[in-house]
Amino acid sequence: QVQLVESGGGLVQPGGSLRLSCAASGRDFSGFTMYWHRQAPGKSRESVAYITPGGATTYIDSVKGRFTISRDNAKNMLYLQMNNLKTRDTGIYYCQGVEEKGYWGKGTQVTVSL
């Protein structure tokens, strides 16, 4: 059974940092393109960043220079290092693995607030 489980979310003040993790199981995800998406309250889900099997990365403009996506294929893990967090980064963060089909985690809540 394929599973993606996110962790590392929480409450942080503006300017703070969090590191999200996504543990993949049930398949070898080294050949998957891996995504981090987020959904802010009252808004549609958006793709934040993705990383290819070869390690190439892409980010949306609003997180460039602040977020870093990475993967550890040996551990079947995906990460999102988030620095200098802003209130607009608040939302539920989901990881997704895509090869022939996509697999989703259930999300982890990130709240950036004073």
Secondary structure as GFF3:
##gff-version 3
##sequence-region A 1 114
A	DSSP	beta_strand	3	7	.	.	.	ID=ss1
A	DSSP	beta_strand	10	12	.	.	.	ID=ss2
A	DSSP	beta_strand	18	25	.	.	.	ID=ss3
A	DSSP	three_ten_helix	29	31	.	.	.	ID=ss4
A	DSSP	beta_strand	33	39	.	.	.	ID=ss5
A	DSSP	beta_strand	45	51	.	.	.	ID=ss6
A	DSSP	beta_strand	57	59	.	.	.	ID=ss7
A	DSSP	three_ten_helix	61	63	.	.	.	ID=ss8
A	DSSP	beta_strand	67	72	.	.	.	ID=ss9
A	DSSP	beta_strand	77	82	.	.	.	ID=ss10
A	DSSP	three_ten_helix	87	89	.	.	.	ID=ss11
A	DSSP	beta_strand	91	98	.	.	.	ID=ss12
A	DSSP	beta_strand	102	104	.	.	.	ID=ss13
A	DSSP	beta_strand	108	112	.	.	.	ID=ss14
###
